[in-house]
């Protein structure tokens, strides 16, 4: 742990982000893993890098993205997850400076071997006590927001694509949606006229965090690390969403969408209502 992701340096941050990109963990499932890394020697920067990159994508969601959104977004998504994780980790390291490695003691002996019994106690008792309260509170808030926000609010009420991007970001941060579950929602938003950049913002910010994640990170790692974590997600989403809109032709992404999506889009363009 300390060798590969324990240092407050760029290499450790990159290692943590590379580790997180292929793992199929959602924004709540990544919490026990990330916090366990932190408590067992990972630096704050590496932990933030892992927490940012992991929930955005995974081997399962990359395949699903290719199937439902096409090859361009299937390539862009893991690259953006990797870079945003590195960005968050570097930002955290710069803000916190060099950290002294945490001394882990088990049964009074530093780096002693944990028994199977101690391992299960930590995973199912101590860890649950650390995160359960904040997890439940956050999920209740996220569920309330999911019910109150209309499905077509962003596409019917907002015409400016960058304002839509900002509103998508504001709504996505506290909501709970996994990396794979966000894909069909993004496909629907694209069909309704949302820009690819705004759809990427949703694919990044939606899975990367939610009210439960934010509460647990703030309670476990401190408010300063929490704000850096949140800033890296928000900043990364807006930066990469803008780059996609400005540098990648819209047709390059829309033309690669699966046929069923394109048929639906063309039917709306023709005013036929679709079949």
C-alpha positions in Angstrom: 0.0 0.0 0.0 2.7 2.5 1.0 5.0 1.6 -1.8 2.5 2.3 -4.7 0.0 4.8 -3.3 1.4 5.9 0.0 3.5 8.8 -1.1 2.4 12.4 -1.5 3.7 12.5 -5.0 2.6 12.4 -8.6 3.5 8.7 -9.1 1.3 7.6 -6.2 -1.6 9.7 -7.6 -1.3 8.2 -11.0 -1.1 4.6 -9.6 -4.3 5.2 -7.6 -6.1 6.6 -10.6 -4.9 3.7 -12.8 -6.1 1.2 -10.2 -9.5 2.8 -9.9 -10.4 3.2 -13.6 -11.1 -0.5 -14.4 -12.7 -1.4 -11.1 -16.5 -1.8 -11.3 -17.4 0.1 -8.1 -20.1 2.7 -7.7 -19.8 5.9 -5.7 -21.1 4.2 -2.5 -19.3 0.9 -3.1 -16.0 2.7 -3.5 -16.2 4.3 -0.1 -15.2 1.3 2.0 -12.3 0.5 -0.3 -11.0 4.1 -0.5 -11.3 4.7 3.2 -9.6 1.4 3.9 -6.7 2.4 1.7 -6.5 5.7 3.5 -6.5 4.1 7.0 -3.9 1.6 5.9 -1.2 3.9 4.5 -2.5 5.6 1.3 -1.9 9.3 1.2 -4.8 11.8 1.0 -3.9 12.6 -2.6 -3.9 9.0 -3.7 -7.1 8.3 -1.8 -8.9 11.3 -3.5 -7.5 10.2 -6.9 -9.0 6.7 -6.3 -12.3 8.1 -5.1 -12.7 10.4 -8.1 -11.6 8.0 -10.9 -13.1 4.7 -9.7 -16.9 5.4 -9.7 -16.9 7.2 -13.0 -16.1 4.1 -15.1 -15.1 0.4 -15.0 -14.7 -2.5 -17.3 -18.5 -3.1 -17.2 -19.5 0.5 -17.9 -16.9 0.9 -20.7 -18.5 -2.0 -22.5 -22.0 -0.7 -21.9 -21.0 2.8 -23.0 -19.7 1.4 -26.3 -23.0 -0.5 -26.8 -25.3 2.3 -25.9 -23.4 5.5 -26.7 -20.9 4.4 -29.3 -17.1 4.2 -29.6 -16.1 7.9 -29.1 -17.7 8.2 -25.7 -16.5 4.7 -24.7 -12.9 6.0 -25.3 -13.4 9.5 -23.9 -15.0 8.3 -20.6 -12.2 6.3 -19.1 -9.6 8.8 -20.3 -11.5 11.6 -18.6 -11.9 9.5 -15.4 -8.1 8.8 -15.3 -7.2 12.5 -15.9 -9.8 13.9 -13.4 -8.6 11.4 -10.7 -5.0 12.6 -11.3 -6.2 16.2 -11.2 -7.9 15.7 -7.8 -5.0 13.8 -6.3 -2.4 16.4 -7.4 -4.7 19.2 -6.1 -5.0 17.5 -2.7 -1.3 16.9 -2.4 -0.5 20.5 -3.2 -3.0 21.7 -0.6 -1.8 19.3 2.1 1.9 19.2 1.5 4.0 16.2 2.5 2.3 13.8 4.8 4.0 11.7 7.4 3.1 8.0 6.9 0.4 6.8 9.3 1.5 4.2 11.8 -0.8 1.2 11.8 -0.9 -0.9 14.9 -2.6 -4.2 15.2 -2.6 -6.0 18.6 0.1 -3.6 19.7 2.5 -4.5 16.9 3.2 -2.2 14.0 2.2 -3.8 10.7 1.2 -7.0 12.4 -0.8 -9.7 10.6 -4.5 -9.4 10.9 -6.3 -12.7 11.6 -9.4 -13.7 9.5 -11.6 -12.8 12.5 -10.1 -9.3 12.8 -10.5 -8.8 9.0 -14.2 -9.6 9.1 -14.7 -7.5 12.2 -13.2 -4.6 10.5 -15.2 -5.0 7.3 -18.6 -5.7 8.8 -18.5 -4.0 12.2 -16.0 -1.1 12.4 -16.3 0.0 8.8 -20.1 -0.1 9.0 -20.1 2.0 12.1 -17.9 4.6 10.4 -20.1 5.0 7.3 -23.7 3.7 7.9 -25.2 6.8 9.6 -23.9 9.2 6.9 -24.7 6.8 4.1 -28.3 6.5 5.1 -28.8 10.2 5.6 -27.2 10.9 2.2 -29.2 8.3 0.4 -32.4 9.7 1.8 -31.5 13.2 0.5 -30.5 11.8 -2.9 -33.8 9.9 -3.2 -35.8 13.1 -2.3 -33.9 15.1 -5.0 -34.5 12.3 -7.6 -38.2 12.5 -7.0 -38.5 16.3 -7.0 -36.6 17.1 -10.2 -38.6 16.5 -13.3 -37.1 14.2 -15.9 -37.3 16.7 -18.8 -36.5 19.9 -16.8 -33.0 20.4 -18.4 -34.1 19.9 -22.0 -37.4 21.8 -22.0 -36.5 24.8 -19.8 -33.0 25.6 -20.9 -31.8 26.4 -24.4 -28.2 27.5 -23.7 -25.9 24.4 -23.8 -23.5 25.8 -21.2 -26.2 26.8 -18.8 -27.7 23.3 -19.3 -24.2 21.9 -18.5 -24.1 23.9 -15.3 -27.6 22.8 -14.3 -26.8 19.1 -15.1 -23.8 19.5 -12.8 -25.7 21.0 -9.9 -28.3 18.2 -10.1 -25.8 15.4 -10.7 -23.5 16.0 -7.7 -25.9 15.1 -4.9 -27.8 12.4 -6.8 -26.9 8.7 -6.6 -26.4 7.0 -10.0 -23.8 4.3 -10.8 -21.5 4.4 -13.8 -23.5 1.9 -15.8 -26.9 3.2 -14.7 -26.0 6.7 -15.9 -25.5 5.5 -19.5 -29.2 5.1 -20.6 -30.0 8.4 -18.9 -27.2 10.1 -20.9 -28.5 8.5 -24.1 -32.0 9.9 -23.4 -30.6 13.4 -22.7 -28.6 13.2 -26.0 -31.8 12.2 -27.9 -33.6 15.2 -26.4 -31.0 17.6 -27.7 -28.5 17.9 -24.8 -25.0 18.7 -26.0 -22.3 15.9 -25.8 -20.4 18.0 -23.3 -23.3 18.3 -21.0 -23.9 14.5 -21.3 -20.3 13.9 -20.4 -20.7 16.2 -17.3 -23.6 13.9 -16.2 -21.5 10.8 -16.9 -18.7 12.2 -14.7 -20.4 14.0 -11.9 -23.4 11.6 -11.5 -21.5 8.4 -10.7 -18.5 10.2 -9.1 -20.3 11.5 -6.1 -23.6 11.8 -4.3 -24.9 13.1 -1.0 -23.9 9.9 0.8 -20.4 10.0 -0.6 -19.8 13.6 0.3 -21.1 13.1 3.9 -18.8 10.1 4.5 -15.7 11.7 3.0 -16.3 14.9 5.0 -16.7 12.9 8.2 -13.8 10.6 7.7 -11.1 12.6 5.9 -12.0 16.1 7.0 -13.7 19.1 5.4 -10.6 20.4 3.7 -10.1 17.1 1.8 -13.8 16.9 1.1 -13.8 20.4 -0.6 -10.7 19.5 -2.7 -12.4 16.2 -3.7 -15.6 18.1 -4.7 -13.7 20.8 -6.5 -11.8 18.3 -8.6 -15.0 16.6 -9.7 -16.8 19.9 -10.5 -13.8 21.5 -12.1 -13.0 18.3 -14.1 -16.5 17.9 -15.3 -16.9 21.5 -16.5 -13.4 21.5 -18.1 -13.8 18.3 -20.0 -17.4 18.9 -20.9 -16.4 22.3 -22.4 -13.5 20.7 -24.3 -15.8 18.0 -25.8 -18.2 20.7 -27.0 -15.5 23.0 -28.4 -13.0 20.5 -29.8 -15.0 17.5 -30.9 -17.7 17.9 -33.7 -21.1 17.0 -32.4 -21.8 14.8 -35.4 -18.6 12.8 -34.6 -20.3 11.6 -31.4 -24.0 11.6 -32.6 -23.2 9.6 -35.8 -21.7 6.8 -33.6 -24.8 6.4 -31.5 -26.5 3.0 -31.9 -29.2 2.8 -34.6 -32.1 2.7 -32.2 -31.0 6.0 -30.7 -30.5 7.6 -34.1 -33.8 6.4 -35.4 -35.5 7.9 -32.4 -33.7 11.2 -33.0 -34.5 11.3 -36.7 -38.2 10.6 -36.0 -38.3 13.7 -33.8 -36.5 15.8 -36.5 -39.1 14.8 -39.0 -42.0 15.5 -36.7 -43.5 12.1 -37.2 -43.6 11.1 -33.5 -41.7 7.9 -34.2 -42.9 4.3 -34.2 
